[in-house]
Amino acid sequence: MARTTKRRRRKHRGTQGGRIDRRAKRPRTRAEARSQLRTARKGGKKRRQVREPTWRGAALRAALGAGLFLILIAGVFGQDVGPSISLAVVMFLIYMPLGHMIDRFMYRRAQAKLGQQSE
């Protein structure tokens, strides 16, 4: 029986010089794929903007770390809850400024890298 709809054909768009533009070829090796990816990253996409570090973010991360530490000490190792809580508070007080210093170091490093790229 004859088809009622026309089959779709691929269109080859030729130039005036006679060259036919086709889709980009697929990379044959992993090295070719990596080089294509590098060239695509350099030209088009913008990188994620680095946010300035805050004490609030450091406190949230320190609270998460101290909470996991409390669960590990009290739950897994079976220590008493009272001393485990006091140890978790001490760990929070250590984690918070340490985390903020690390964030600030990484932020300054990223800003310096962005400054070098723009020059």
Helices and strands as residue ranges (DSSP letters): E 13-14, E 20-21, H 30-43, H 55-70, I 71-76, H 81-118
